[in-house]
Amino acid sequence: LKSIPVALGRAASIRVIPILHGAALGLFTAFAYWDHLGIPVYVALGVMAALTGAIDARLHRASTDTRVVFRAHFALGAIFLLGVGLATFLPGIPG
């Protein structure tokens, strides 16, 4: 199985995670801006940024518990999907 921890090693991959998370949040923000999605998506992105920061900090403190990061991706995806869904399907929300 090829993965970042296998390619870079555990310590280096833990340092790379916040960079990748920041890049993903930046791309999600660009998507929301270019598609004029509006406030619900930006609220969702703020929640995602806070959750991601907390998870990354926890991983740096206890780098052996990588399952937390894996499981958190499900929550992050659901939060983003909720924000996009609200922005897309609820009329009257500024966009």
N, CA, C and O atoms as a Tinker XYZ file with bonds, in Angstrom:
   380  protein
     1  N      0.848000   -1.176000    0.000000    73     2
     2  CA     0.000000    0.000000    0.000000    64     1     3
     3  C      0.891000    1.235000    0.000000    63     2     4     5
     4  O      1.680000    1.438000    0.923000    81     3
     5  N      0.764000    2.052000   -1.028000    73     3     6
     6  CA     1.536000    3.284000   -1.081000    64     5     7
     7  C      0.766000    4.371000   -0.353000    63     6     8     9
     8  O     -0.432000    4.555000   -0.567000    81     7
     9  N      1.469000    5.085000    0.505000    73     7    10
    10  CA     0.841000    6.157000    1.264000    64     9    11
    11  C      1.911000    7.167000    1.635000    63    10    12    13
    12  O      3.106000    6.929000    1.457000    81    11
    13  N      1.461000    8.286000    2.149000    73    11    14
    14  CA     2.415000    9.317000    2.569000    64    13    15
    15  C      3.301000    8.822000    3.706000    63    14    16    17
    16  O      4.511000    9.045000    3.659000    81    15
    17  N      2.749000    8.152000    4.739000    73    15    18
    18  CA     3.638000    7.655000    5.797000    64    17    19
    19  C      4.673000    6.648000    5.292000    63    18    20    21
    20  O      5.802000    6.617000    5.783000    81    19
    21  N      4.290000    5.827000    4.313000    73    19    22
    22  CA     5.248000    4.869000    3.770000    64    21    23
    23  C      6.325000    5.600000    2.974000    63    22    24    25
    24  O      7.509000    5.278000    3.077000    81    23
    25  N      5.908000    6.583000    2.180000    73    23    26
    26  CA     6.856000    7.295000    1.323000    64    25    27
    27  C      7.777000    8.225000    2.106000    63    26    28    29
    28  O      8.975000    8.285000    1.831000    81    27
    29  N      7.226000    8.955000    3.085000    73    27    30
    30  CA     8.002000    9.976000    3.800000    64    29    31
    31  C      8.466000    9.552000    5.183000    63    30    32    33
    32  O      9.389000   10.148000    5.739000    81    31
    33  N      7.849000    8.552000    5.731000    73    31    34
    34  CA     8.101000    8.192000    7.122000    64    33    35
    35  C      7.045000    8.842000    8.012000    63    34    36    37
    36  O      6.433000    9.842000    7.636000    81    35
    37  N      6.845000    8.280000    9.160000    73    35    38
    38  CA     5.770000    8.729000   10.063000    64    37    39
    39  C      5.950000   10.182000   10.520000    63    38    40    41
    40  O      5.006000   10.971000   10.457000    81    39
    41  N      7.135000   10.533000   10.972000    73    39    42
    42  CA     7.361000   11.886000   11.508000    64    41    43
    43  C      7.168000   12.947000   10.429000    63    42    44    45
    44  O      6.520000   13.967000   10.669000    81    43
    45  N      7.720000   12.716000    9.256000    73    43    46
    46  CA     7.586000   13.695000    8.171000    64    45    47
    47  C      6.139000   13.784000    7.702000    63    46    48    49
    48  O      5.660000   14.872000    7.381000    81    47
    49  N      5.444000   12.664000    7.659000    73    47    50
    50  CA     4.050000   12.701000    7.197000    64    49    51
    51  C      3.174000   13.477000    8.168000    63    50    52    53
    52  O      2.226000   14.139000    7.743000    81    51
    53  N      3.468000   13.410000    9.457000    73    51    54
    54  CA     2.698000   14.172000   10.441000    64    53    55
    55  C      2.946000   15.666000   10.256000    63    54    56    57
    56  O      2.046000   16.469000   10.500000    81    55
    57  N      4.139000   16.052000    9.833000    73    55    58
    58  CA     4.415000   17.467000    9.554000    64    57    59
    59  C      3.735000   17.933000    8.265000    63    58    60    61
    60  O      3.420000   19.115000    8.130000    81    59
    61  N      3.507000   17.032000    7.330000    73    59    62
    62  CA     2.903000   17.378000    6.043000    64    61    63
    63  C      1.374000   17.493000    6.142000    63    62    64    65
    64  O      0.758000   18.214000    5.357000    81    63
    65  N      0.776000   16.803000    7.081000    73    63    66
    66  CA    -0.690000   16.775000    7.189000    64    65    67
    67  C     -1.309000   18.168000    7.267000    63    66    68    69
    68  O     -2.249000   18.434000    6.518000    81    67
    69  N     -0.839000   19.077000    8.131000    73    67    70
    70  CA    -1.454000   20.410000    8.168000    64    69    71
    71  C     -1.344000   21.162000    6.843000    63    70    72    73
    72  O     -2.239000   21.929000    6.490000    81    71
    73  N     -0.260000   20.947000    6.114000    73    71    74
    74  CA    -0.096000   21.600000    4.811000    64    73    75
    75  C     -1.149000   21.089000    3.837000    63    74    76    77
    76  O     -1.773000   21.873000    3.122000    81    75
    77  N     -1.344000   19.786000    3.811000    73    75    78
    78  CA    -2.345000   19.199000    2.920000    64    77    79
    79  C     -3.758000   19.614000    3.312000    63    78    80    81
    80  O     -4.592000   19.884000    2.448000    81    79
    81  N     -4.027000   19.664000    4.614000    73    79    82
    82  CA    -5.343000   20.116000    5.067000    64    81    83
    83  C     -5.583000   21.573000    4.688000    63    82    84    85
    84  O     -6.677000   21.931000    4.251000    81    83
    85  N     -4.567000   22.410000    4.853000    73    83    86
    86  CA    -4.692000   23.813000    4.459000    64    85    87
    87  C     -4.941000   23.959000    2.970000    63    86    88    89
    88  O     -5.757000   24.779000    2.552000    81    87
    89  N     -4.245000   23.173000    2.174000    73    87    90
    90  CA    -4.450000   23.216000    0.715000    64    89    91
    91  C     -5.866000   22.784000    0.354000    63    90    92    93
    92  O     -6.504000   23.394000   -0.504000    81    91
    93  N     -6.357000   21.735000    1.005000    73    91    94
    94  CA    -7.719000   21.262000    0.728000    64    93    95
    95  C     -8.743000   22.334000    1.098000    63    94    96    97
    96  O     -9.668000   22.600000    0.331000    81    95
    97  N     -8.583000   22.943000    2.260000    73    95    98
    98  CA    -9.521000   23.994000    2.669000    64    97    99
    99  C     -9.449000   25.187000    1.715000    63    98   100   101
   100  O    -10.470000   25.804000    1.412000    81    99
   101  N     -8.261000   25.507000    1.250000    73    99   102
   102  CA    -8.117000   26.584000    0.275000    64   101   103
   103  C     -8.830000   26.272000   -1.038000    63   102   104   105
   104  O     -9.477000   27.142000   -1.621000    81   103
   105  N     -8.709000   25.041000   -1.495000    73   103   106
   106  CA    -9.395000   24.645000   -2.730000    64   105   107
   107  C    -10.909000   24.625000   -2.546000    63   106   108   109
   108  O    -11.649000   25.024000   -3.444000    81   107
   109  N    -11.370000   24.161000   -1.388000    73   107   110
   110  CA   -12.819000   24.183000   -1.114000    64   109   111
   111  C    -13.338000   25.621000   -1.088000    63   110   112   113
   112  O    -14.425000   25.905000   -1.592000    81   111
   113  N    -12.557000   26.518000   -0.503000    73   111   114
   114  CA   -12.946000   27.927000   -0.454000    64   113   115
   115  C    -12.997000   28.521000   -1.865000    63   114   116   117
   116  O    -13.917000   29.269000   -2.194000    81   115
   117  N    -12.018000   28.188000   -2.685000    73   115   118
   118  CA   -12.018000   28.672000   -4.067000    64   117   119
   119  C    -13.238000   28.148000   -4.815000    63   118   120   121
   120  O    -13.865000   28.893000   -5.568000    81   119
   121  N    -13.582000   26.883000   -4.619000    73   119   122
   122  CA   -14.772000   26.302000   -5.238000    64   121   123
   123  C    -16.021000   27.062000   -4.814000    63   122   124   125
   124  O    -16.858000   27.400000   -5.651000    81   123
   125  N    -16.151000   27.332000   -3.523000    73   123   126
   126  CA   -17.333000   28.043000   -3.017000    64   125   127
   127  C    -17.405000   29.456000   -3.590000    63   126   128   129
   128  O    -18.486000   29.935000   -3.934000    81   127
   129  N    -16.268000   30.112000   -3.690000    73   127   130
   130  CA   -16.233000   31.476000   -4.226000    64   129   131
   131  C    -16.599000   31.486000   -5.709000    63   130   132   133
   132  O    -17.450000   32.267000   -6.134000    81   131
   133  N    -15.971000   30.638000   -6.482000    73   131   134
   134  CA   -16.201000   30.618000   -7.934000    64   133   135
   135  C    -17.607000   30.168000   -8.301000    63   134   136   137
   136  O    -18.134000   30.548000   -9.347000    81   135
   137  N    -18.218000   29.349000   -7.431000    73   135   138
   138  CA   -19.575000   28.877000   -7.716000    64   137   139
   139  C    -20.633000   29.723000   -6.997000    63   138   140   141
   140  O    -21.821000   29.407000   -7.056000    81   139
   141  N    -20.204000   30.798000   -6.318000    73   139   142
   142  CA   -21.117000   31.726000   -5.628000    64   141   143
   143  C    -22.057000   30.976000   -4.681000    63   142   144   145
   144  O    -23.273000   31.167000   -4.722000    81   143
   145  N    -21.489000   30.132000   -3.838000    73   143   146
   146  CA   -22.330000   29.286000   -2.980000    64   145   147
   147  C    -22.881000   30.002000   -1.761000    63   146   148   149
   148  O    -23.975000   29.661000   -1.313000    81   147
   149  N    -22.196000   30.951000   -1.218000    73   147   150
   150  CA   -22.777000   31.748000   -0.150000    64   149   151
   151  C    -22.425000   31.326000    1.256000    63   150   152   153
   152  O    -21.565000   30.477000    1.488000    81   151
   153  N    -23.123000   31.950000    2.186000    73   151   154
   154  CA   -22.814000   31.893000    3.611000    64   153   155
   155  C    -22.772000   30.477000    4.191000    63   154   156   157
   156  O    -21.834000   30.179000    4.931000    81   155
   157  N    -23.728000   29.586000    3.904000    73   155   158
   158  CA   -23.662000   28.261000    4.532000    64   157   159
   159  C    -22.356000   27.519000    4.264000    63   158   160   161
   160  O    -21.852000   26.819000    5.143000    81   159
   161  N    -21.810000   27.663000    3.078000    73   159   162
   162  CA   -20.559000   26.970000    2.770000    64   161   163
   163  C    -19.407000   27.584000    3.551000    63   162   164   165
   164  O    -18.530000   26.864000    4.027000    81   163
   165  N    -19.401000   28.901000    3.686000    73   163   166
   166  CA   -18.322000   29.546000    4.424000    64   165   167
   167  C    -18.405000   29.218000    5.920000    63   166   168   169
   168  O    -17.376000   29.084000    6.583000    81   167
   169  N    -19.603000   29.093000    6.440000    73   167   170
   170  CA   -19.755000   28.645000    7.833000    64   169   171
   171  C    -19.230000   27.215000    7.970000    63   170   172   173
   172  O    -18.498000   26.902000    8.909000    81   171
   173  N    -19.610000   26.353000    7.025000    73   171   174
   174  CA   -19.127000   24.972000    7.048000    64   173   175
   175  C    -17.603000   24.932000    6.957000    63   174   176   177
   176  O    -16.965000   24.148000    7.658000    81   175
   177  N    -17.018000   25.762000    6.108000    73   175   178
   178  CA   -15.561000   25.800000    5.982000    64   177   179
   179  C    -14.897000   26.270000    7.277000    63   178   180   181
   180  O    -13.829000   25.782000    7.644000    81   179
   181  N    -15.530000   27.213000    7.961000    73   179   182
   182  CA   -14.997000   27.653000    9.251000    64   181   183
   183  C    -15.017000   26.538000   10.277000    63   182   184   185
   184  O    -14.052000   26.348000   11.016000    81   183
   185  N    -16.124000   25.797000   10.323000    73   183   186
   186  CA   -16.221000   24.651000   11.237000    64   185   187
   187  C    -15.179000   23.594000   10.861000    63   186   188   189
   188  O    -14.516000   23.020000   11.725000    81   187
   189  N    -15.051000   23.352000    9.559000    73   187   190
   190  CA   -14.054000   22.379000    9.101000    64   189   191
   191  C    -12.641000   22.809000    9.471000    63   190   192   193
   192  O    -11.834000   21.976000    9.883000    81   191
   193  N    -12.329000   24.084000    9.331000    73   191   194
   194  CA   -10.994000   24.581000    9.673000    64   193   195
   195  C    -10.715000   24.403000   11.169000    63   194   196   197
   196  O     -9.621000   23.995000   11.559000    81   195
   197  N    -11.711000   24.713000   11.999000    73   195   198
   198  CA   -11.534000   24.551000   13.446000    64   197   199
   199  C    -11.346000   23.075000   13.806000    63   198   200   201
   200  O    -10.462000   22.731000   14.591000    81   199
   201  N    -12.172000   22.217000   13.235000    73   199   202
   202  CA   -12.071000   20.778000   13.514000    64   201   203
   203  C    -10.733000   20.230000   13.011000    63   202   204   205
   204  O    -10.083000   19.439000   13.694000    81   203
   205  N    -10.335000   20.648000   11.831000    73   203   206
   206  CA    -9.073000   20.183000   11.265000    64   205   207
   207  C     -7.892000   20.639000   12.125000    63   206   208   209
   208  O     -6.973000   19.861000   12.383000    81   207
   209  N     -7.918000   21.882000   12.563000    73   207   210
   210  CA    -6.848000   22.378000   13.432000    64   209   211
   211  C     -6.764000   21.591000   14.735000    63   210   212   213
   212  O     -5.672000   21.259000   15.196000    81   211
   213  N     -7.917000   21.296000   15.325000    73   211   214
   214  CA    -7.936000   20.523000   16.576000    64   213   215
   215  C     -7.411000   19.102000   16.356000    63   214   216   217
   216  O     -6.666000   18.572000   17.180000    81   215
   217  N     -7.803000   18.505000   15.254000    73   215   218
   218  CA    -7.363000   17.144000   14.962000    64   217   219
   219  C     -5.865000   17.108000   14.689000    63   218   220   221
   220  O     -5.161000   16.224000   15.178000    81   219
   221  N     -5.381000   18.067000   13.911000    73   219   222
   222  CA    -3.946000   18.117000   13.620000    64   221   223
   223  C     -3.140000   18.335000   14.899000    63   222   224   225
   224  O     -2.094000   17.714000   15.088000    81   223
   225  N     -3.618000   19.204000   15.768000    73   223   226
   226  CA    -2.924000   19.440000   17.041000    64   225   227
   227  C     -2.911000   18.173000   17.894000    63   226   228   229
   228  O     -1.900000   17.847000   18.516000    81   227
   229  N     -4.038000   17.462000   17.919000    73   227   230
   230  CA    -4.093000   16.212000   18.689000    64   229   231
   231  C     -3.135000   15.180000   18.107000    63   230   232   233
   232  O     -2.470000   14.454000   18.846000    81   231
   233  N     -3.069000   15.119000   16.783000    73   231   234
   234  CA    -2.168000   14.157000   16.152000    64   233   235
   235  C     -0.710000   14.476000   16.475000    63   234   236   237
   236  O      0.095000   13.562000   16.653000    81   235
   237  N     -0.361000   15.754000   16.553000    73   235   238
   238  CA     1.012000   16.128000   16.900000    64   237   239
   239  C      1.346000   15.750000   18.340000    63   238   240   241
   240  O      2.487000   15.407000   18.650000    81   239
   241  N      0.337000   15.816000   19.222000    73   239   242
   242  CA     0.570000   15.443000   20.629000    64   241   243
   243  C      0.636000   13.928000   20.803000    63   242   244   245
   244  O      1.455000   13.429000   21.575000    81   243
   245  N     -0.213000   13.198000   20.096000    73   243   246
   246  CA    -0.291000   11.738000   20.235000    64   245   247
   247  C     -0.249000   11.132000   18.842000    63   246   248   249
   248  O     -1.278000   10.719000   18.308000    81   247
   249  N      0.930000   11.078000   18.258000    73   247   250
   250  CA     1.065000   10.678000   16.864000    64   249   251
   251  C      0.786000    9.206000   16.613000    63   250   252   253
   252  O      0.811000    8.767000   15.463000    81   251
   253  N      0.524000    8.441000   17.648000    73   251   254
   254  CA     0.236000    7.023000   17.436000    64   253   255
   255  C     -1.242000    6.775000   17.135000    63   254   256   257
   256  O     -1.603000    5.694000   16.670000    81   255
   257  N     -2.099000    7.762000   17.393000    73   255   258
   258  CA    -3.534000    7.571000   17.194000    64   257   259
   259  C     -3.973000    8.172000   15.858000    63   258   260   261
   260  O     -4.695000    9.168000   15.830000    81   259
   261  N     -3.540000    7.570000   14.761000    73   259   262
   262  CA    -3.854000    8.088000   13.434000    64   261   263
   263  C     -5.276000    7.749000   12.993000    63   262   264   265
   264  O     -5.768000    8.317000   12.018000    81   263
   265  N     -5.937000    6.841000   13.689000    73   263   266
   266  CA    -7.331000    6.509000   13.342000    64   265   267
   267  C     -8.240000    7.711000   13.508000    63   266   268   269
   268  O     -9.234000    7.832000   12.792000    81   267
   269  N     -7.924000    8.595000   14.429000    73   267   270
   270  CA    -8.733000    9.790000   14.663000    64   269   271
   271  C     -8.791000   10.636000   13.397000    63   270   272   273
   272  O     -9.854000   11.127000   13.020000    81   271
   273  N     -7.653000   10.803000   12.749000    73   271   274
   274  CA    -7.597000   11.597000   11.518000    64   273   275
   275  C     -8.425000   10.934000   10.432000    63   274   276   277
   276  O     -9.180000   11.606000    9.729000    81   275
   277  N     -8.292000    9.635000   10.289000    73   275   278
   278  CA    -9.053000    8.907000    9.269000    64   277   279
   279  C    -10.547000    9.053000    9.501000    63   278   280   281
   280  O    -11.291000    9.352000    8.567000    81   279
   281  N    -10.990000    8.850000   10.716000    73   279   282
   282  CA   -12.426000    8.952000   11.037000    64   281   283
   283  C    -12.934000   10.380000   10.886000    63   282   284   285
   284  O    -14.085000   10.587000   10.499000    81   283
   285  N    -12.111000   11.349000   11.179000    73   283   286
   286  CA   -12.533000   12.747000   11.094000    64   285   287
   287  C    -12.843000   13.155000    9.665000    63   286   288   289
   288  O    -13.637000   14.071000    9.451000    81   287
   289  N    -12.244000   12.508000    8.688000    73   287   290
   290  CA   -12.540000   12.843000    7.298000    64   289   291
   291  C    -14.005000   12.600000    6.958000    63   290   292   293
   292  O    -14.566000   13.305000    6.118000    81   291
   293  N    -14.623000   11.629000    7.586000    73   291   294
   294  CA   -16.053000   11.408000    7.373000    64   293   295
   295  C    -16.858000   12.601000    7.887000    63   294   296   297
   296  O    -17.779000   13.070000    7.217000    81   295
   297  N    -16.510000   13.086000    9.068000    73   295   298
   298  CA   -17.206000   14.247000    9.633000    64   297   299
   299  C    -16.953000   15.492000    8.791000    63   298   300   301
   300  O    -17.876000   16.270000    8.549000    81   299
   301  N    -15.721000   15.691000    8.344000    73   299   302
   302  CA   -15.404000   16.856000    7.521000    64   301   303
   303  C    -16.178000   16.828000    6.204000    63   302   304   305
   304  O    -16.683000   17.858000    5.757000    81   303
   305  N    -16.269000   15.665000    5.591000    73   303   306
   306  CA   -17.031000   15.531000    4.353000    64   305   307
   307  C    -18.505000   15.821000    4.566000    63   306   308   309
   308  O    -19.138000   16.481000    3.742000    81   307
   309  N    -19.053000   15.329000    5.667000    73   307   310
   310  CA   -20.468000   15.573000    5.965000    64   309   311
   311  C    -20.736000   17.054000    6.216000    63   310   312   313
   312  O    -21.761000   17.579000    5.782000    81   311
   313  N    -19.835000   17.724000    6.905000    73   311   314
   314  CA   -19.998000   19.161000    7.171000    64   313   315
   315  C    -19.979000   19.947000    5.860000    63   314   316   317
   316  O    -20.809000   20.831000    5.650000    81   315
   317  N    -19.036000   19.626000    4.988000    73   315   318
   318  CA   -18.955000   20.329000    3.705000    64   317   319
   319  C    -20.190000   20.048000    2.856000    63   318   320   321
   320  O    -20.749000   20.961000    2.249000    81   319
   321  N    -20.613000   18.799000    2.814000    73   319   322
   322  CA   -21.806000   18.434000    2.052000    64   321   323
   323  C    -23.037000   19.161000    2.575000    63   322   324   325
   324  O    -23.865000   19.615000    1.786000    81   323
   325  N    -23.169000   19.277000    3.878000    73   323   326
   326  CA   -24.291000   20.009000    4.468000    64   325   327
   327  C    -24.253000   21.480000    4.053000    63   326   328   329
   328  O    -25.281000   22.041000    3.674000    81   327
   329  N    -23.088000   22.102000    4.120000    73   327   330
   330  CA   -22.964000   23.501000    3.730000    64   329   331
   331  C    -23.306000   23.721000    2.267000    63   330   332   333
   332  O    -24.030000   24.658000    1.932000    81   331
   333  N    -22.785000   22.860000    1.388000    73   331   334
   334  CA   -23.080000   22.982000   -0.040000    64   333   335
   335  C    -24.557000   22.728000   -0.302000    63   334   336   337
   336  O    -25.178000   23.428000   -1.103000    81   335
   337  N    -25.122000   21.729000    0.370000    73   335   338
   338  CA   -26.542000   21.432000    0.197000    64   337   339
   339  C    -27.429000   22.591000    0.618000    63   338   340   341
   340  O    -28.372000   22.944000   -0.091000    81   339
   341  N    -27.134000   23.179000    1.759000    73   339   342
   342  CA   -27.920000   24.328000    2.220000    64   341   343
   343  C    -27.787000   25.507000    1.270000    63   342   344   345
   344  O    -28.775000   26.171000    0.955000    81   343
   345  N    -26.580000   25.767000    0.817000    73   343   346
   346  CA   -26.361000   26.893000   -0.084000    64   345   347
   347  C    -27.020000   26.681000   -1.436000    63   346   348   349
   348  O    -27.438000   27.638000   -2.086000    81   347
   349  N    -27.111000   25.441000   -1.853000    73   347   350
   350  CA   -27.652000   25.126000   -3.169000    64   349   351
   351  C    -29.175000   25.031000   -3.186000    63   350   352   353
   352  O    -29.823000   25.513000   -4.115000    81   351
   353  N    -29.737000   24.412000   -2.161000    73   351   354
   354  CA   -31.154000   24.054000   -2.221000    64   353   355
   355  C    -32.088000   24.918000   -1.381000    63   354   356   357
   356  O    -33.306000   24.795000   -1.504000    81   355
   357  N    -31.548000   25.789000   -0.532000    73   355   358
   358  CA   -32.418000   26.661000    0.246000    64   357   359
   359  C    -32.464000   28.048000   -0.392000    63   358   360   361
   360  O    -31.444000   28.734000   -0.457000    81   359
   361  N    -33.612000   28.453000   -0.851000    73   359   362
   362  CA   -33.702000   29.783000   -1.459000    64   361   363
   363  C    -33.596000   30.880000   -0.406000    63   362   364   365
   364  O    -33.973000   30.687000    0.750000    81   363
   365  N    -33.094000   31.998000   -0.810000    73   363   366
   366  CA   -33.052000   33.160000    0.078000    64   365   367
   367  C    -31.790000   33.309000    0.884000    63   366   368   369
   368  O    -31.613000   34.322000    1.561000    81   367
   369  N    -30.886000   32.313000    0.835000    73   367   370
   370  CA   -29.619000   32.441000    1.546000    64   369   371
   371  C    -28.655000   33.143000    0.606000    63   370   372   373
   372  O    -28.462000   32.698000   -0.525000    81   371
   373  N    -28.046000   34.236000    1.056000    73   371   374
   374  CA   -27.159000   34.992000    0.158000    64   373   375
   375  C    -26.055000   34.113000   -0.424000    63   374   376   377
   376  O    -25.526000   33.221000    0.239000    81   375
   377  N    -25.730000   34.392000   -1.669000    73   375   378
   378  CA   -24.720000   33.578000   -2.323000    64   377   379
   379  C    -23.801000   34.334000   -3.185000    63   378   380
   380  O    -22.903000   33.751000   -3.791000    81   379
